[in-house]
């Protein structure tokens, strides 16, 4: 008697999944509109280094003090869920960053992107962990070559550190100006910085913080002379990270591990 043919059970195929780790609190609703068209067809898991911290009342004051930059340390700035911002130190963030990356990987991220253009020490991970800073910097280096580059960073206290790190990488001249992306009046807050850098001869302008938005890019581009190109850190980082997540998912056959 002929045995019935065995049917192959198809495992469910899932889309590539990108983990997004902010140094502030998730969800980053200010990022969603800009990232959505870049991540069409992707699964996204999002966690923040400060998700478990409170920033209201006396406990909030203690938290801000504990996370503040050490003396002589270049500061970072990020967004909280309520739309306010907090100034942070790299060292204080390190254990919280490790925990947020682990949560993204637990939730199925094929690759995880650290949504900060600051410089962090190594963070352990099971899968590909992408740092926004080198993605942005190497992308700008490839695009700008030896042309003059103007970099907009959030805080005046960051200018020296940001200028040094970019100057070490780029072969052409580098200038830096500050504009807080979380200040009232954004996106117009970036306009004076963009004009300053363009007046100094910058051919390429880089909005070098994940907090800068497409609306801010448009405001900066409209404020400078035609021919100056405005690059957005969040777009460069998310596009390249999406490529990595797609490749890793394809290598796994698009199936959960």
C-alpha positions, -999 to +999 in steps of 0.1 A: +000+000+000+014+034-010+023+056+019+010+092+017+036+117+008+050+136+038+044+172+038+072+196+047+063+219+075+072+254+067+086+274+095+073+310+097+095+335+080+099+368+097+112+401+084+146+413+094+145+429+129+166+459+139+172+467+175+174+504+184+191+514+217+189+551+227+210+564+255+179+581+269+144+565+272+124+546+247+103+549+228+119+577+208+088+592+194+108+621+179+127+595+158+097+574+146+085+596+116+120+598+102+129+562+107+097+546+094+103+551+057+139+538+061+126+507+079+096+497+058+093+459+060+114+456+091+106+445+126+119+470+152+126+465+189+135+496+209+150+500+243+166+528+262+195+529+286+174+550+310+141+531+307+143+519+343+153+552+358+130+579+372+136+616+366+108+632+386+110+645+422+139+640+446+147+606+430+151+623+397+175+648+411+196+620+425+195+601+391+206+632+372+235+637+396+245+600+393+245+601+355+263+634+351+296+635+333+327+632+354+350+662+356+368+666+323+345+641+305+329+651+273+291+653+279+263+636+261+227+646+259+196+626+252+158+627+253+134+614+280+099+601+274+084+633+285+103+653+258+128+668+282+165+662+279+193+650+303+230+655+302+250+623+307+285+609+311+298+579+291+311+560+321+278+563+341+259+550+311+280+520+303+262+494+325+228+507+314+238+504+277+248+468+282+214+460+297+195+478+269+215+459+242+207+426+260+170+434+260+170+441+222+187+408+215+163+390+238+135+405+218+149+391+185+171+418+170+192+405+141+214+436+145+214+463+171+222+500+166+234+523+194+216+555+187+243+579+198+271+596+180+293+596+211+322+573+216+316+543+238+338+515+251+330+480+239+296+467+248+291+429+249+266+414+225+256+381+209+249+395+175+261+425+154+263+457+175+266+488+154+277+522+168+262+552+151+294+572+155+317+552+131+288+546+107+282+583+104+319+594+104+330+568+078+300+576+056+308+613+057+344+606+049+335+586+018+311+613+007+331+645+014+366+633+006+388+664+011+361+690+010+355+712+041+331+697+066+311+716+092+298+696+121+268+706+143+268+691+178+243+697+206+263+714+234+291+741+233+310+719+258+312+692+232+328+713+205+364+706+213+360+669+217+338+666+186+362+687+165+391+666+175+375+633+167+363+645+133+396+661+124+415+629+132+394+611+106+387+636+078+415+647+054+399+681+048+393+711+071+367+707+099+348+733+118+322+728+146+292+748+159+266+739+186+228+738+185+207+719+210+182+696+192+160+694+223+158+731+229+125+751+225+122+765+190+136+735+171+140+730+142+150+766+137+175+763+165+200+747+140+199+776+116+225+799+132+250+770+135+245+760+099+250+796+087+281+799+108+297+768+094+287+776+058+302+811+062+334+794+073+335+776+040+320+742+049+308+724+018+292+695+037+273+701+069+267+672+093+240+673+120+259+651+143+234+639+169+206+614+167+183+641+181+185+662+149+155+656+127+146+657+090+128+690+097+160+704+112+179+692+081+154+710+059+157+742+080+195+741+078+195+734+041+172+763+035+194+787+055+227+782+037+237+790+001+228+765-027+255+739-031+261+732+006+249+696+014+233+688+048+237+653+061+217+638+090+233+615+114+201+595+122+195+588+085+231+576+078+232+554+108+197+538+104+202+531+067+235+513+072+222+494+103+191+483+083+215+468+057+233+448+084+200+435+098+188+425+064+221+406+057+221+388+091+185+378+087+191+364+052+221+344+065+198+329+091+172+320+064+148+346+077+137+323+105+138+327+143+168+311+160 
